[in-house]
Amino acid sequence: MMNVYSINLIVPESIEIYLSDKSPAGTIDAGKYVAELNNGQQSGSYSLYEADENFVKGALKNANVRLSVNSTGQVKILE
């Protein structure tokens, strides 16, 4: 996994997210987001913020989303 501190994301369709115990944790709606690394947290833990059309960070959407970034820049949301 690459060491990335901030990610601009475009989510093309709604995604259900779950806690580590597999219980529902909510939905990430289709749209634009800015993900920022949570320092001091588990590796790959990001806070997800809603973003406008220019990726200017807005309201916090989810405080702890696990993301992985591969060497080509592809971002995956981890379970």
N, C-alpha and C positions, 0 to 999 in steps of 0.2 A: 504494500500500500504506500502511495506517495504521501509525503508530509505536506498537507494543504490546509491553510488556515481560514480561507474564505472561498465559498463556491457560489456562483450564480447558477440557479437551477430553473429549468422550465419543466414543469410537470404536465404532461399532455392529457392525463385523465386522473380522476380521483383514485387514491390508493388507501386501502385500509391498513392501519398500523397496529401492532400488538406488543404487549409487554413480554419480557423474557419467559413468563409462565404461560404464554399464549392467550392471555385474556385481552380483550379489545382495548386499545388505547386511543381510538379516534380515527379520524380520516384526514388525509392531506388532500385538499381539493386541487383540481387542475388550476394552474396559474404560474406566476413567477415568484421565486423565493431567493433569499440570500441565506446561506448556511454558514455559520461561524463556529470555529473549533471551540469546544469547552475546555479551557486549560485546567489541568488538575483532575480531569475526569478520565474515564476509561478511554483507551485509544479509539479514535474514530467517532467520538461522541460530539455532536454538533447541536447548536441551537438553530432552529429554523424560523426565519422571519418572513412575513409577507413582503413583497417588493412591488414597486410600480414598474412601468414600462421601461425605465432606465436603470432598473435594479437598485433603486434607492431603498434602503432598508426601512421597513415600517414596523407594524405590530408583531410581537412575538407570537408564533403559531404553535411551536412545540419546543420545549426546553432540552430535550434529550433524544435526538434521533441518531442512530448509528449509520454512518456512511462509509463507503469504501471508494477510493479513487485509484484506478489502475494506471499504468504507464502511458496509455493513450488518452487519458483524461476522462474516460467513461466513469460515471458515478453510479453506484449501486446503493440502494437502501437495504441494510442488513436486518435480519430478524433479531 
